[in-house]
């Protein structure tokens, strides 16, 4: 699941679902910038999501939570 809503993170920490969560914490950016972030980081995100359950991506970093 990909979300920009922090409520999903809270739900995940309480319930443990969905099994994989990618949180997008970029703030308000145009779709072109968001697509660019995904293109630049896709392989890294894919690798991390195979190993971990909760990943956060912002404008400059990828952070592993669980």
C-alpha positions as a printed Julia matrix, in Angstrom:
66×3 Matrix{Float64}:
  0.0    0.0     0.0
  1.24   3.48   -0.85
 -0.12   6.38    1.15
  0.44  10.03    2.0
 -1.94   9.71    4.97
 -0.29   9.31    8.39
 -3.38   7.49    9.7
 -2.28   4.4     7.78
  1.0    4.37    9.71
 -0.88   4.57   13.0
 -3.21   1.77   11.89
 -0.26  -0.35   10.77
  1.53  -0.01   14.1
 -1.63  -1.04   15.96
 -2.89  -3.83   13.68
  0.13  -4.92   11.64
 -1.76  -4.6     8.36
 -1.32  -4.14    5.46
  1.77  -6.34    5.24
  3.79  -3.66    3.38
  3.4    0.11    3.63
  5.16   2.85    1.69
  4.5    6.24    3.25
  5.01   9.29    1.07
  5.93  12.33    3.19
  6.86  14.82    0.51
  4.29  17.43    1.44
  2.49  19.09   -1.45
  4.41  18.53   -4.66
  3.25  18.37   -8.25
  2.65  14.95   -9.78
  5.63  15.36  -12.1
  7.97  15.67   -9.09
  6.34  12.68   -7.37
  6.72  10.54  -10.48
 10.35  11.62  -10.73
 10.96  10.56   -7.11
  9.51   7.13   -7.86
 11.58   6.78  -11.01
 14.78   7.72   -9.2
 14.14   5.45   -6.22
 12.1    2.56   -7.63
 14.78  -0.14   -7.41
 15.81   0.87   -3.9
 12.18   0.95   -2.74
 11.54  -2.44   -4.3
 14.57  -3.95   -2.55
 13.7   -2.41    0.81
 10.06  -3.55    0.64
 11.24  -7.11    0.13
 13.12  -6.88    3.44
 11.02  -4.52    5.57
  7.33  -3.76    6.17
  7.21   0.03    6.55
  9.23   2.39    4.36
  8.94   6.17    4.21
 10.01   8.29    1.25
 10.28  12.06    1.44
 11.83  14.6    -0.94
 15.41  13.7     0.0
 15.49  10.42    1.95
 14.17   6.89    2.24
 13.66   5.82    5.84
 13.12   2.24    7.05
 10.72   2.0    10.02
 10.04  -1.76   10.32
